[in-house]
């Protein structure tokens, strides 16, 4: 009898929703093993355990971008029957960790905040699927070891995807030697498997790496929404607070490192260059909805657009824009060198994939 995950995987292949690739075999076998162990065991005092008492090992899937790591993890997540399961992008997870470390009203403020956070997280998920695990922040690096020690003690089963082998996490980071013990403990609780191959699935179909859609019509709006749904990949939008020198900017349409935002939110409220730099540092995919033609007297919003595009350009962010006009017509009267640079950068960032979409027109790819 076919097993839980493999059955679903083979159904997807038979329905031509995914294409079989031999490079995925080892990952499929590991996910199949894990789904069977979860299905065959029951929680013992709230802990995943085999009959012999050994804790179920999770899986750490690593490999270059576009190989299908997230797709396979999503398929696993949807097929597994554990009720206390969660799937999060790693950055969203770390935001939750930092929030959980803050004591709520009535809680013991003397309790170790990491122990407190682990207890809260355990009540929400016994199976945790983390997408795009990477460690670039010294504070996160110091938290992770102790946090996952506590979570693994509870019995957490972890499935993670990453571009890096565990041994390469936080490579060259300051005080890396303090992070190294976490890597060894992580490998004690997960099977590390590489997803190799040379095919980049992100280049398939019509998922543009960048797009500049204009003018604003029903067709371009639908296209913009379609690209956003592809980016969500079945995940839910969440609200995120971006810290800027102790202040917090709230954005309500976020998913991992992707942000959907309106022109008004970014350029009509009083955001500074520091704000735009913080946003560019937090998100690597920005969907900018409703970029208008900026009138001659729109000095403030024009200046904010300049600083926003500069920040996104320097951070090499993916930019998807729904605009009223092509880049060279965004400023009603093109004047300053800053504005000319913005037009040039918008043109470059769209990677030549834009075209007006009206009767008889289509989006070039």
PATIBA-261473 format. One record per residue (C-alpha): x, y, z. Coordinates in steps of 0.05 Angstrom, whole numbers, plus 5000, padded with zeros to 4 digits. Example, Ala and Ser with C-alpha at 12.3 -4.5 7.8 and 13.67 -1.06 7.14 Angstrom:
<bazas>
[[5246; 4910; 5156]]
[[5273; 4979; 5143]]
</bazas>
This chain:
<bazas>
[[5000; 5000; 5000]]
[[5028; 5068; 4980]]
[[5046; 5112; 5038]]
[[5019; 5180; 5058]]
[[5067; 5230; 5027]]
[[5089; 5188; 4968]]
[[5016; 5175; 4949]]
[[5002; 5249; 4945]]
[[5067; 5262; 4908]]
[[5050; 5209; 4856]]
[[4980; 5238; 4849]]
[[5009; 5306; 4833]]
[[5055; 5276; 4780]]
[[4997; 5236; 4749]]
[[4955; 5300; 4746]]
[[5013; 5337; 4712]]
[[5015; 5387; 4769]]
[[5088; 5372; 4781]]
[[5141; 5339; 4738]]
[[5179; 5279; 4763]]
[[5253; 5291; 4773]]
[[5302; 5238; 4796]]
[[5339; 5290; 4837]]
[[5278; 5294; 4883]]
[[5278; 5219; 4900]]
[[5319; 5224; 4964]]
[[5278; 5282; 4991]]
[[5213; 5247; 4973]]
[[5237; 5184; 5009]]
[[5254; 5224; 5072]]
[[5188; 5261; 5072]]
[[5152; 5196; 5060]]
[[5189; 5165; 5119]]
[[5170; 5223; 5164]]
[[5096; 5224; 5143]]
[[5091; 5150; 5157]]
[[5124; 5156; 5226]]
[[5077; 5212; 5245]]
[[5016; 5174; 5220]]
[[5037; 5109; 5255]]
[[5050; 5139; 5324]]
[[5008; 5175; 5374]]
[[5029; 5230; 5420]]
[[5055; 5205; 5486]]
[[5044; 5258; 5540]]
[[5043; 5309; 5484]]
[[5108; 5284; 5452]]
[[5119; 5252; 5385]]
[[5152; 5185; 5399]]
[[5164; 5118; 5366]]
[[5144; 5056; 5403]]
[[5214; 5047; 5429]]
[[5213; 5117; 5458]]
[[5260; 5149; 5408]]
[[5240; 5218; 5383]]
[[5220; 5224; 5310]]
[[5275; 5256; 5269]]
[[5256; 5316; 5226]]
[[5285; 5335; 5159]]
[[5330; 5391; 5135]]
[[5326; 5401; 5060]]
[[5379; 5444; 5028]]
[[5400; 5463; 4958]]
[[5405; 5520; 4909]]
[[5345; 5565; 4895]]
[[5290; 5541; 4849]]
[[5301; 5466; 4859]]
[[5232; 5453; 4889]]
[[5248; 5451; 4963]]
[[5188; 5494; 4984]]
[[5141; 5457; 4937]]
[[5158; 5390; 4967]]
[[5153; 5416; 5038]]
[[5085; 5448; 5023]]
[[5061; 5382; 4994]]
[[5085; 5346; 5056]]
[[5052; 5397; 5102]]
[[4985; 5391; 5066]]
[[4986; 5315; 5068]]
[[5007; 5302; 5140]]
[[4951; 5293; 5190]]
[[4981; 5323; 5253]]
[[4932; 5376; 5279]]
[[4984; 5418; 5315]]
[[5026; 5436; 5255]]
[[5049; 5503; 5227]]
[[5085; 5526; 5165]]
[[5123; 5592; 5169]]
[[5176; 5630; 5132]]
[[5237; 5633; 5176]]
[[5236; 5709; 5183]]
[[5163; 5707; 5204]]
[[5180; 5653; 5254]]
[[5235; 5695; 5285]]
[[5187; 5753; 5292]]
[[5140; 5708; 5331]]
[[5198; 5685; 5374]]
[[5217; 5756; 5393]]
[[5144; 5771; 5408]]
[[5137; 5708; 5450]]
[[5198; 5727; 5491]]
[[5161; 5788; 5517]]
[[5121; 5771; 5580]]
[[5047; 5785; 5575]]
[[5007; 5818; 5631]]
[[5005; 5772; 5691]]
[[5063; 5728; 5669]]
[[5126; 5719; 5711]]
[[5175; 5771; 5686]]
[[5232; 5734; 5720]]
[[5224; 5671; 5677]]
[[5277; 5659; 5625]]
[[5248; 5691; 5562]]
[[5273; 5637; 5515]]
[[5242; 5582; 5558]]
[[5179; 5623; 5559]]
[[5179; 5631; 5483]]
[[5191; 5556; 5472]]
[[5133; 5538; 5517]]
[[5086; 5585; 5479]]
[[5109; 5560; 5411]]
[[5101; 5487; 5432]]
[[5028; 5499; 5448]]
[[5017; 5520; 5376]]
[[5057; 5469; 5338]]
[[5086; 5400; 5349]]
[[5106; 5396; 5276]]
[[5141; 5459; 5251]]
[[5156; 5471; 5177]]
[[5205; 5529; 5167]]
[[5218; 5554; 5097]]
[[5283; 5588; 5076]]
[[5321; 5581; 5141]]
[[5380; 5628; 5142]]
[[5417; 5662; 5199]]
[[5446; 5731; 5186]]
[[5432; 5766; 5251]]
[[5476; 5758; 5312]]
[[5416; 5765; 5360]]
[[5379; 5709; 5323]]
[[5441; 5666; 5322]]
[[5447; 5671; 5398]]
[[5373; 5656; 5409]]
[[5366; 5596; 5363]]
[[5409; 5546; 5400]]
[[5375; 5553; 5467]]
[[5306; 5560; 5436]]
[[5311; 5495; 5396]]
[[5342; 5459; 5455]]
[[5277; 5473; 5492]]
[[5233; 5457; 5433]]
[[5268; 5391; 5419]]
[[5261; 5374; 5493]]
[[5186; 5384; 5486]]
[[5187; 5337; 5426]]
[[5183; 5384; 5367]]
[[5191; 5354; 5298]]
[[5224; 5403; 5251]]
[[5222; 5405; 5175]]
[[5264; 5461; 5145]]
[[5287; 5485; 5077]]
[[5349; 5526; 5066]]
[[5398; 5546; 5011]]
[[5455; 5525; 5058]]
[[5478; 5461; 5090]]
[[5473; 5467; 5166]]
[[5549; 5471; 5171]]
[[5546; 5534; 5128]]
[[5493; 5571; 5169]]
[[5518; 5637; 5196]]
[[5584; 5625; 5162]]
[[5633; 5682; 5174]]
[[5585; 5714; 5224]]
[[5613; 5748; 5286]]
[[5623; 5700; 5345]]
[[5606; 5642; 5299]]
[[5638; 5595; 5349]]
[[5581; 5609; 5397]]
[[5531; 5587; 5344]]
[[5567; 5523; 5323]]
[[5539; 5480; 5380]]
[[5469; 5494; 5355]]
[[5488; 5466; 5287]]
[[5511; 5401; 5319]]
[[5448; 5395; 5360]]
[[5405; 5410; 5299]]
[[5438; 5353; 5262]]
[[5422; 5306; 5320]]
[[5348; 5319; 5309]]
[[5341; 5322; 5233]]
[[5363; 5282; 5173]]
[[5401; 5329; 5127]]
[[5386; 5317; 5053]]
[[5407; 5356; 4992]]
[[5360; 5371; 4935]]
[[5407; 5377; 4876]]
[[5397; 5384; 4801]]
[[5405; 5441; 4753]]
[[5333; 5459; 4734]]
[[5307; 5525; 4763]]
[[5232; 5517; 4773]]
[[5224; 5591; 4788]]
[[5240; 5605; 4716]]
[[5181; 5562; 4693]]
[[5114; 5587; 4670]]
[[5098; 5660; 4676]]
[[5126; 5677; 4744]]
[[5168; 5738; 4727]]
[[5226; 5756; 4773]]
[[5206; 5829; 4762]]
[[5148; 5862; 4726]]
[[5124; 5932; 4712]]
[[5051; 5932; 4692]]
[[5016; 5992; 4662]]
[[4967; 6025; 4654]]
[[4920; 6006; 4711]]
[[4866; 5964; 4678]]
[[4825; 5903; 4696]]
[[4876; 5861; 4659]]
[[4938; 5890; 4691]]
[[4905; 5888; 4760]]
[[4889; 5815; 4751]]
[[4960; 5802; 4728]]
[[4988; 5838; 4789]]
[[4943; 5798; 4836]]
[[4963; 5734; 4800]]
[[5037; 5748; 4811]]
[[5024; 5762; 4885]]
[[4986; 5697; 4893]]
[[5044; 5660; 4862]]
[[5090; 5692; 4912]]
[[5045; 5673; 4970]]
[[5047; 5601; 4945]]
[[4988; 5581; 4987]]
[[5011; 5618; 5050]]
[[4970; 5669; 5087]]
[[4984; 5744; 5090]]
[[5006; 5770; 5157]]
[[5017; 5836; 5191]]
[[5090; 5855; 5205]]
[[5123; 5909; 5246]]
[[5188; 5937; 5217]]
[[5233; 5968; 5269]]
[[5266; 6034; 5251]]
[[5310; 6061; 5307]]
[[5260; 6040; 5359]]
[[5198; 6062; 5319]]
[[5153; 6010; 5286]]
[[5122; 6013; 5217]]
[[5063; 5967; 5208]]
[[5048; 5931; 5143]]
[[4987; 5886; 5136]]
[[5001; 5848; 5071]]
[[5065; 5809; 5084]]
[[5088; 5738; 5074]]
[[5159; 5719; 5095]]
[[5205; 5767; 5059]]
[[5151; 5791; 5011]]
[[5111; 5855; 5020]]
[[5050; 5882; 4982]]
[[5041; 5956; 4993]]
[[5006; 6015; 4961]]
[[5040; 6078; 4935]]
[[5002; 6118; 4987]]
[[5030; 6075; 5043]]
[[5101; 6084; 5019]]
[[5103; 6154; 4990]]
[[5044; 6195; 5016]]
[[5056; 6185; 5090]]
[[5118; 6217; 5121]]
[[5169; 6161; 5113]]
[[5243; 6178; 5112]]
[[5302; 6148; 5075]]
[[5318; 6108; 5139]]
[[5248; 6079; 5136]]
[[5257; 6058; 5064]]
[[5325; 6028; 5079]]
[[5294; 5987; 5136]]
[[5239; 5962; 5091]]
[[5290; 5943; 5037]]
[[5330; 5907; 5089]]
[[5270; 5868; 5115]]
[[5237; 5848; 5049]]
[[5269; 5822; 4985]]
[[5205; 5823; 4943]]
[[5163; 5886; 4939]]
[[5095; 5892; 4905]]
[[5081; 5967; 4894]]
[[5007; 5978; 4878]]
[[4980; 6042; 4846]]
[[5042; 6082; 4825]]
[[5011; 6145; 4795]]
[[5038; 6199; 4749]]
[[5069; 6247; 4799]]
[[5048; 6319; 4787]]
[[5097; 6378; 4787]]
[[5072; 6400; 4855]]
[[5080; 6329; 4884]]
[[5148; 6346; 4913]]
[[5144; 6304; 4977]]
[[5116; 6241; 4945]]
[[5165; 6247; 4888]]
[[5223; 6253; 4936]]
[[5199; 6192; 4975]]
[[5193; 6152; 4911]]
[[5265; 6169; 4895]]
[[5290; 6145; 4963]]
[[5247; 6082; 4959]]
[[5272; 6061; 4891]]
[[5344; 6077; 4911]]
[[5337; 6032; 4973]]
[[5305; 5975; 4934]]
[[5355; 5980; 4877]]
[[5415; 5978; 4924]]
[[5386; 5918; 4961]]
[[5374; 5882; 4895]]
[[5302; 5870; 4913]]
[[5251; 5841; 4866]]
[[5202; 5896; 4847]]
[[5133; 5886; 4817]]
[[5096; 5950; 4800]]
[[5025; 5966; 4779]]
[[5031; 6036; 4750]]
[[4991; 6088; 4713]]
[[5046; 6099; 4661]]
[[5114; 6072; 4637]]
[[5175; 6093; 4678]]
[[5194; 6151; 4632]]
[[5125; 6183; 4643]]
[[5119; 6173; 4718]]
[[5141; 6245; 4732]]
[[5095; 6295; 4699]]
[[5156; 6338; 4687]]
[[5223; 6303; 4691]]
[[5270; 6352; 4724]]
[[5323; 6333; 4775]]
[[5379; 6283; 4768]]
[[5347; 6244; 4825]]
[[5284; 6236; 4784]]
[[5323; 6216; 4723]]
[[5360; 6164; 4764]]
[[5294; 6137; 4790]]
[[5267; 6130; 4719]]
[[5331; 6095; 4697]]
[[5329; 6047; 4756]]
[[5255; 6031; 4747]]
[[5270; 6015; 4674]]
[[5329; 5971; 4693]]
[[5292; 5935; 4750]]
[[5235; 5915; 4706]]
[[5285; 5873; 4666]]
[[5252; 5889; 4600]]
[[5190; 5849; 4618]]
[[5140; 5906; 4616]]
[[5093; 5924; 4560]]
[[5028; 5964; 4559]]
[[4968; 5918; 4568]]
[[4907; 5941; 4530]]
[[4870; 5916; 4469]]
[[4917; 5874; 4428]]
[[4975; 5882; 4477]]
[[5007; 5831; 4523]]
[[5060; 5826; 4576]]
[[5128; 5810; 4548]]
[[5169; 5758; 4583]]
</bazas>
